[in-house]
Amino acid sequence: MLLNSRLISVILLFFAVFFYRNTLYCQPQTEKVIEAEGIAAVKGEGNGNLLIARDEAVKRALRQAVEEGVGTLIDSESLSQNFQLLNDEIYSQVKGYVREYKIISDNNGEENIYRITVKATVVLGSLEKDLKALNIIKHEKGNPRVMVLFAEVMDGLPIAGNIVQTKMEKIFLKHGFPVVDKSQFQAIQSRDAALNYADPMKAVSLGRRFGAEVVIVGQASSDLVDSSRPYGVSVFYYQAQVSAKAIKVDTAQIMAVETVETDWRKPGQGQGSGRTEAAKQALNAAGESISDNMIKQILKAWRSEVFNTVTIEVVAENVNGKRRKNFKKELENIQGVESVNERNYTNQVLVLDLEVQGSIWNNFDERLESFETIGVELTGKTQNRIDVKLFDLE
């Protein structure tokens, strides 16, 4: 009896140790050591300007470290499904997410560029908690509406049902994207969808017509590659190929491109007792795969715009030589504007591309009102574009 008691105690102790060790290994990572770099321009001479640039470089390095920490979290399903990113609220307390850091590289502002590399310990637990409390996509990106439009064929002929398009819409809706109601554009034919894929400007025009900020256009095909008759029952094998582009409606910029191909040898990717059944199965599998890939790319683009810089288009009317010069100079002096690039100047209309830090974009139009050498009237603003009219100050 005593032997059995000891044996039971040993067994219980063994399982206690086993489960304790596995619990330790399965606990979520709460901290991560990350190396990150920050760069800042030295504006002016003297130690004061040098110290300002150094502080800015350290701040940017820490923000980069926190961004990479978010990148670790954003891959988890709970965060990916909610599309949550950092915003100014998180930026304002970056140091609260960095338990400690040390500078491992400092160029001392050589050639008027301060470059700092830090090794930072990012507290992922606190960061994840705060991320879950925010809906940053709605806050930062204005709750972008998505329109999905595909041309789909089976063995070279149009297929009814829009398999890929419907699959993508369901997945995007599941992940929190507002999707434009497809009943509004049922009259659009497969040929028109194919033209939109080949010509992004057609897709942009269509997106504006139906009130979308992002248009996803694509083409999908499902073709017979093999067939067999095991046990006297016909089995057809179809392979699907799907290509898609995500396009910003306001600037016609392509933000994501993806192509997927199903493996007809794998169950659930294009096998069936009928041709149509197998073809639709292949398209459905391809639709799911390309949706996941497109979501990751779109999320990455939005996250980069919030964390780093975003390219915005500025269209100015009523421009002459003097106003053009003053307007560009004022824009270059805005803190957070990385570059000002002229695209076109015709018939008193000036088109500029600006690289702007994402943290200042939301109130960027307010900064235009403080110009000292040129008057600016805001006439329109979308997610990636701003329209203004210039005038002389009295």
C-alpha positions in Angstrom: 0.0 0.0 0.0 2.9 2.3 1.0 4.6 1.5 -2.3 1.6 2.4 -4.3 1.3 5.7 -2.5 4.9 6.5 -3.3 4.4 5.5 -6.9 1.4 7.7 -7.2 3.3 10.6 -5.6 6.1 10.2 -8.1 3.7 10.1 -11.0 1.9 13.2 -9.8 5.2 15.0 -9.3 6.3 14.0 -12.8 3.1 15.4 -14.4 3.2 18.6 -12.2 6.8 19.3 -13.5 5.8 18.4 -17.1 2.8 20.7 -17.1 4.7 23.5 -15.3 7.5 23.5 -17.9 5.1 23.4 -20.8 3.1 26.3 -19.3 6.3 28.3 -19.1 7.1 27.6 -22.7 3.6 28.3 -23.9 3.3 31.7 -22.1 3.1 34.5 -24.5 6.2 36.6 -25.0 5.8 39.8 -22.9 9.0 41.6 -23.9 11.2 41.8 -27.0 14.6 43.3 -27.5 14.7 45.2 -30.8 17.4 47.1 -32.6 16.2 50.2 -34.4 17.6 53.2 -36.2 16.5 56.8 -36.1 17.6 59.6 -38.5 17.1 63.4 -38.1 18.5 66.3 -40.1 20.6 68.9 -38.2 19.0 72.2 -39.0 21.5 75.0 -38.4 24.8 75.3 -36.7 25.8 75.1 -33.0 25.5 72.6 -30.2 21.8 73.5 -29.6 20.7 72.4 -33.1 22.9 69.3 -32.8 21.3 68.2 -29.5 17.8 68.8 -31.0 18.6 66.6 -33.9 20.0 63.9 -31.6 16.9 63.9 -29.4 14.7 63.6 -32.5 16.8 60.7 -33.9 16.5 58.9 -30.5 12.8 59.5 -30.5 12.4 58.1 -34.1 14.5 55.1 -33.2 12.3 54.3 -30.2 9.2 54.8 -32.4 10.7 52.4 -34.9 11.3 49.9 -32.2 7.7 50.1 -31.0 6.5 49.7 -34.6 8.5 46.5 -34.9 6.9 45.4 -31.6 3.5 46.0 -33.1 4.6 44.0 -36.2 5.1 41.1 -33.8 1.7 41.5 -32.4 -0.1 42.3 -35.6 0.6 38.8 -36.9 -1.6 37.4 -34.1 -5.1 36.6 -35.3 -6.9 38.8 -32.8 -5.0 41.9 -33.9 -5.0 41.1 -37.6 -8.8 40.8 -37.6 -9.2 44.2 -36.1 -6.6 46.0 -38.2 -5.3 48.0 -35.2 -2.2 50.2 -35.6 -0.5 52.9 -33.6 -1.8 56.4 -33.6 -0.8 59.7 -32.0 -2.1 58.4 -28.6 0.4 55.6 -28.8 3.2 57.8 -30.1 2.8 60.2 -27.2 3.7 57.5 -24.8 6.3 55.6 -26.7 8.7 55.5 -23.8 6.0 53.9 -21.8 6.4 50.8 -24.0 10.1 50.8 -23.9 11.3 49.4 -20.5 14.9 50.3 -21.2 17.2 51.1 -24.1 20.8 51.8 -24.8 22.5 53.6 -27.7 24.7 51.2 -29.6 25.6 53.5 -32.5 26.0 57.3 -32.7 27.4 59.2 -35.7 27.5 62.5 -33.8 25.7 64.3 -36.5 28.2 63.9 -39.3 27.4 65.6 -42.6 24.4 67.3 -40.9 22.5 64.0 -40.5 22.1 62.5 -37.0 21.9 58.8 -37.1 21.3 56.8 -33.9 20.9 53.1 -33.4 19.3 51.8 -30.2 18.7 48.4 -28.6 15.4 48.7 -26.9 13.4 46.3 -24.7 9.7 46.8 -25.8 7.0 45.7 -23.4 4.7 43.9 -25.7 2.1 43.1 -23.0 1.3 46.8 -22.4 1.4 47.6 -26.1 -1.0 44.8 -27.0 -3.4 45.9 -24.2 -3.5 49.4 -25.6 -3.7 48.3 -29.2 -6.8 46.3 -28.5 -8.4 49.3 -27.0 -8.0 51.3 -30.2 -9.7 51.1 -33.6 -6.9 52.9 -35.5 -8.0 52.1 -39.0 -11.3 53.9 -38.5 -9.5 56.7 -36.6 -6.5 57.2 -38.9 -7.7 56.1 -42.3 -11.3 57.3 -42.2 -12.9 53.8 -42.3 -12.0 53.2 -46.0 -14.7 51.6 -48.1 -13.6 48.8 -50.4 -15.0 47.8 -53.7 -14.3 44.4 -55.2 -14.7 43.7 -58.9 -13.6 40.5 -60.7 -13.8 39.0 -64.2 -14.1 35.2 -63.8 -14.0 32.5 -66.4 -14.2 28.7 -66.5 -12.4 27.0 -69.4 -12.3 30.4 -71.2 -16.0 31.2 -70.8 -17.6 33.6 -68.3 -18.8 31.8 -65.1 -21.9 32.9 -63.3 -21.9 33.6 -59.6 -18.7 35.7 -59.2 -17.1 33.0 -57.0 -13.8 34.9 -56.2 -15.5 38.3 -55.8 -18.1 36.9 -53.4 -15.4 35.1 -51.4 -13.2 38.2 -51.1 -16.2 40.3 -50.0 -17.1 37.9 -47.2 -13.5 37.7 -46.0 -13.0 41.5 -46.1 -16.3 42.0 -44.3 -15.3 39.5 -41.6 -12.1 41.4 -41.0 -13.8 44.7 -40.5 -13.7 46.4 -44.0 -16.8 48.2 -45.0 -17.5 46.8 -48.5 -19.5 48.7 -51.1 -22.8 46.9 -51.7 -22.3 44.9 -55.0 -26.0 45.1 -55.8 -25.2 48.7 -56.9 -23.0 47.6 -59.7 -24.5 44.3 -60.8 -24.8 45.6 -64.4 -21.1 45.7 -64.8 -20.0 42.8 -67.1 -17.0 40.6 -66.9 -15.5 42.4 -69.9 -15.7 45.7 -68.0 -14.0 44.1 -65.0 -11.2 42.9 -67.2 -10.8 46.4 -68.6 -10.6 47.8 -65.1 -7.8 45.4 -64.2 -5.8 46.4 -67.3 -6.4 50.1 -66.8 -6.2 51.4 -63.2 -7.8 54.8 -64.2 -11.0 53.0 -65.2 -11.0 51.3 -61.7 -10.5 54.7 -60.1 -13.4 56.2 -62.0 -15.6 53.3 -61.0 -14.6 53.6 -57.4 -15.4 57.3 -57.3 -18.8 56.6 -58.9 -19.8 54.1 -56.2 -18.1 55.9 -53.2 -15.2 53.6 -52.5 -11.8 54.7 -51.3 -10.0 51.4 -52.4 -10.9 49.4 -55.4 -9.7 45.8 -55.7 -9.9 44.6 -59.3 -8.9 41.2 -60.5 -9.2 38.4 -63.0 -9.7 34.8 -62.3 -9.7 31.6 -64.4 -10.3 28.0 -63.6 -9.2 25.4 -66.2 -9.4 21.6 -66.5 -6.0 20.0 -66.0 -6.9 16.3 -65.6 -9.7 13.8 -65.0 -9.9 10.2 -63.9 -12.5 7.5 -63.2 -11.5 5.7 -60.0 -14.0 2.9 -59.3 -16.0 4.0 -62.3 -16.8 7.4 -60.9 -15.6 10.5 -62.9 -13.4 13.0 -61.1 -12.4 16.3 -62.6 -9.4 18.3 -61.6 -9.3 22.1 -62.0 -6.6 24.7 -61.4 -7.5 28.3 -60.6 -5.3 31.3 -61.3 -6.2 34.7 -59.7 -4.6 38.1 -60.0 -5.7 41.2 -58.1 -4.7 44.8 -57.6 -5.7 47.2 -54.8 -5.9 50.8 -56.0 -6.3 54.1 -54.0 -9.2 55.9 -55.7 -8.1 59.4 -54.9 -4.6 59.1 -56.3 -4.8 56.1 -58.5 -1.8 54.6 -56.6 -1.5 50.8 -56.6 -1.1 49.7 -53.0 -1.1 45.9 -53.4 -0.6 43.4 -56.2 -1.0 39.6 -55.8 -1.3 36.5 -57.8 -2.1 33.0 -56.5 -2.5 29.6 -58.1 -4.3 26.6 -56.6 -2.8 23.1 -56.4 -5.3 20.8 -58.0 -3.6 17.8 -56.4 -4.7 18.9 -52.9 -8.2 18.1 -51.7 -10.5 21.1 -51.6 -8.5 23.0 -54.2 -10.2 21.8 -57.4 -11.6 18.3 -57.3 -15.1 17.2 -58.0 -17.4 14.8 -59.7 -18.6 17.5 -62.0 -16.7 20.1 -64.0 -18.6 23.1 -62.6 -18.2 21.8 -59.0 -14.5 21.3 -59.4 -14.0 24.7 -61.1 -15.9 26.6 -58.4 -14.0 24.8 -55.7 -10.7 25.9 -57.2 -11.9 29.5 -57.5 -13.2 29.5 -54.0 -9.8 28.2 -52.6 -8.0 30.8 -54.7 -10.3 33.6 -53.5 -9.6 32.7 -49.9 -5.8 32.6 -50.5 -5.6 35.9 -52.4 -7.9 37.6 -49.8 -5.5 36.8 -47.0 -2.5 38.0 -49.0 -4.2 41.2 -50.1 -5.3 42.0 -46.6 -1.7 41.6 -45.3 -0.4 43.9 -48.0 -3.1 46.6 -47.5 -2.6 46.4 -43.8 1.2 46.8 -44.2 0.7 49.8 -46.5 -1.7 51.5 -44.0 0.6 50.7 -41.1 3.5 52.2 -42.9 1.6 55.3 -43.6 0.6 55.7 -40.0 4.0 54.9 -38.6 6.3 56.4 -41.2 5.5 58.5 -44.2 2.6 58.7 -46.5 2.6 60.0 -50.1 -0.1 62.6 -50.6 -1.1 64.5 -53.7 -1.6 68.3 -53.5 -3.5 70.0 -56.3 -3.3 73.8 -56.2 -5.4 76.1 -58.4 -5.0 79.8 -59.2 -1.2 79.5 -59.3 1.3 81.9 -60.9 5.1 82.0 -60.7 5.3 83.8 -57.4 2.6 81.8 -55.7 4.1 78.6 -57.0 7.5 79.4 -55.5 6.1 80.6 -52.1 3.8 77.7 -51.8 6.5 75.1 -52.4 8.8 76.9 -50.0 6.2 77.0 -47.2 5.4 73.3 -47.6 9.1 72.4 -47.4 9.2 74.3 -44.0 6.4 72.3 -42.4 7.9 70.0 -39.7 7.0 66.5 -40.8 7.2 67.1 -44.5 10.0 64.9 -45.8 10.0 66.0 -49.5 8.1 68.1 -52.0 8.1 66.9 -55.6 6.5 68.7 -58.5 4.6 66.5 -60.9 2.9 69.0 -63.1 2.3 72.7 -63.6 -0.2 73.6 -66.4 -2.9 76.3 -66.8 -2.4 77.7 -63.3 -2.8 74.2 -61.8 0.1 72.9 -59.7 0.3 69.2 -58.8 2.7 68.1 -56.1 3.6 64.8 -54.4 4.5 65.2 -50.7 6.1 62.7 -48.5 4.6 63.4 -45.1 5.0 61.8 -41.7 1.8 59.9 -41.0 1.4 61.5 -37.5 0.8 65.0 -39.0 -1.5 64.0 -41.9 -4.8 64.2 -40.0 -4.5 67.9 -39.2 -2.3 68.8 -42.2 -4.9 71.2 -43.7 -4.7 73.3 -40.5 -1.0 73.8 -41.1 -1.7 75.4 -44.5 -3.6 78.2 -42.8 -0.5 79.4 -41.0 1.5 80.3 -44.1 3.1 83.7 -44.0 3.9 84.3 -47.7 0.9 82.8 -49.5 -2.8 82.5 -48.8 -4.3 79.0 -49.0 -8.0 78.0 -49.2 -8.8 74.4 -48.7 -11.3 73.2 -51.4 -11.2 69.4 -50.8 -9.5 66.6 -48.8 -9.6 62.8 -49.2 -7.5 60.1 -47.7 -4.5 60.7 -49.8 -5.1 64.0 -51.6 -5.7 67.6 -50.7 -7.1 70.4 -53.0 -6.4 74.0 -52.4 -6.7 77.4 -54.1 -3.9 80.0 -53.7 -4.2 83.7 -53.3 -1.9 86.6 -52.4 -1.9 87.9 -48.8 -2.7 91.6 -48.5 
